[in-house]
Each structure stands twice: as structure tokens, then as C-alpha cells.
Amino acid sequence: MEQKDYILREIEKIGQIISSIRQKLFGGQENTSIIAEKDDVNEMLLKEINFDLDKFLKLNSDDSNEYLSKFVGFNIENIEFLAELISQIGFNDKSEQSKKYLEKSLQLYELIIFKSKTYSFDREMKIQIIKNAL
């Protein structure tokens, strides 16, 4: 019972961290540069859950799945939050790296489809938008 409570707290913690990062980047009144914010995202993820975004972006699909599995709390919902965050960075980034962010986001959505037992029209729409952008 205590182990289950710990896992649920970790799942909620990761979801809240990713949501707060998304809010900082794309919500609110501030109109700051997305390029300056990407470093903040990596720093926040490293500080809060020891997740290295730069390292994660360089991994292939199998290695990405293995990397995510090392973190207690990365369930389907949190992986989808991460995919959404990375795709938003990719869409707002005007540099050459935007393609890398979109490809990683697409990779995460494909992982979600593989792991999930439910079909989502919203998810499929996001995948099509990313594919069209690539």
C-alpha cells in the first residue's frame, strides 16, 4: 500500500512539473523569447526530476523508451504532456533545431500509441499537425 502511494505521488509530481513548465513557456502574460526559455526547461527538468532534455533529444526510439522507463511516474498521460511540451517548443523555435523537437515529439506520440490501449482523436490530430510541419 505504501509503495502504491509513493508511485501515485511520483506520477502526479511529474505531471505537475511538466504542466508548470508548459504554463511558464506558453501561458501567462509574459512575451519572452522561446530560445531563452529552452535552457530554463532543461534546467527545471534536471532540478526537479533529474530528466536531461538535451540528452533525451539525442536518443533513438528504443533508447528514449528505456530512458523514460527509468523514471517512476512516467505514465502514458505524462509522456503525452512531455510530447506536447516538446512539440510546442519545436513549433515556436525558429532555429534549425525545431525539426529535432518535432521529430522527438512524434516519436513520443508513437510510443504512446504503442503503449496505450485507447484511441484518441486529439492525439491523432496532433500527430498529423507535426507530420505536416515536418
N, C-alpha and C positions, 0 to 999 in steps of 0.2 A: 504494500500500500504506500509506504513512504517513497519507494523508488518511482512509482507511478506519479505521485505528486511532484517529485523532482523533475521528471521528464515533461510533465504538463507545464510547469513553471518555465522550463527552458524553451519549450515551443512558443509560449506566449512572449517570453523575453525577446527572442529572435524576431518574431513578428512585429513587436513594438519598436524595436531598433530600426528595422527596415522601413517601417511606416514613418517613423520620425525623420529618417534620412530623406525619404521621398518628400515629406512635408517641407523640410528645410530647402530642398532643391527646387521644388515646383509649386509649392503653395506659399501663402503668405504675401505680404506687401512688398518685400524687398525685390529689386530687379538687379541682382548681382550676376556676374558672369558665370556661366556654367563651367568654364575651363578652370576657374579658381576653385569652384566647389568640388570638382572631382577628387582633388587631393584631400579635401575635408571628408568626403565619403569614405575613401580608403582609410584615412586616419580613424574615423569613427568606428568603422567595422573592425579594424585591428584592435582598437582600445576596448570596445565593448564585448566582442565575441571572438577575437583573435582570428578574424577572417581577412585574408590578404587578397583584395580585389585584383591588384596588378598580377599577382601570381595566378589567380583563378582565370583571368582573361587569356593567359598563355596556354592553358591546359586543353587537351583534346576532350572529346565527349566522354570517353571511359574514365580518363583521369579526373575530369570535372565531377563525375558521379561519385568516384571514390573520395575525392576531396570533401564533397558535401556530406558524405556518409560519416565522416569523422566528427561532425558536429551534432551533438544531441540537440534535437529541436528543429532540424530542417525537414519539416514535413512537406507535403505537396503544396499546401497553402503558402508556406514561407518561401518555397522555391519559386512559386508564381509571383510573390511580392518582389523577390530578387530579380526575376526575369523582367518584370515591369520596370523596376528601377533602372536596370542596365539598359533596357530599350529606350527609356526616356532620356538617359544620358546620351545614347547614340543619336537619337533624333535631334537633340539640342546642340550637339557638338558639331562644329563646322570644320573640324580638322580631319586629317586623314584617318584618325583613329575611330571615327564614328562607325565605320564599317565593322571594325573589330567588336565594338559593343553590340551592334545589331546582330552579328553572327553568333555571339555568345548568348544573347537573349533568345535567339531562335533555337540554339542548342538546348537551352534550359526548357523551353516550351516543349521540345521534342521529348526530353526526359520526363516531363510531367505527363505527356500523353502516354508514354510507355508505362509509367508507374500508376497513373490514375485509373480508376475504374468507372469514371464518369466522363461524359462528353460535355463540352462547354462551347456554346456558340460564341461567347465572348472571347474565349481563348483562341478559337479558330479565326476569328476576325482579327485579333492582334497578330497572329502568325501571318495572315495574308498581308497585313499592312507592312510588316517587317520584310516579307519576301518581296513585295513591290518596291520597297525602298532600296533593297539590295540590287 
